[in-house]
Structure formats: C-alpha cells, structure tokens
C-alpha cells in the first residue's frame, strides 16, 4: 500500500491537520515520524496516496508544514 506522510515542525500543527482530514472524511493516522526525516516534531500524519490530491490543498500556507513524503507499506490503518 502506498501512502504519504505529512510532516510538521509542531505537534499542535500535526494534530490540527489530522483533525482537519478527519473532518473531511479522509482516512488518516498519527504516526511516529520515520527516522529518515529530520527537522520534524516527532509525529506525522499518514494518509493513503489516492487521497493526495484532496489532502495537498488543505495544508495551505501553514508555516509549520515541513513537507510530504511518500512511502510503501503492507499495513492498512
């Protein structure tokens, strides 16, 4: 399963973004930020790659946003 991780520099921004996705009925999960990503707050928002086009505009101009990273995983959430 392909998925993306949205990474923020702030835990509060990460949690707020997850709430925003859930309010739009976009499945997501809060996970520990993968170790290969530096400059992050320690948690990230994981979502399915097929939802990327719905998720990307929701970031807006959030100054805490660090970036999106794509990953492959065999586990669904």
C-alpha positions, 0 to 999 in steps of 0.5 A: 500500500502506498501512502504519504506522510505529512510532516510538521515542525509542531505537534499542535500543527500535526494534530490540527491537520489530522483533525482537519482530514478527519473532518473531511472524511479522509482516512488518516493516522498519527504516526511516529515520524520515520527516522529518515526525516529530520527537522520534524516534531516527532509525529506525522500524519499518514494518509493513503496516496489516492487521497493526495490530491484532496489532502495537498490543498488543505495544508495551505500556507501553514508555516509549520508544514515541513513537507510530504513524503511518500512511502510503501507499506503492507499495513492498512490503518 
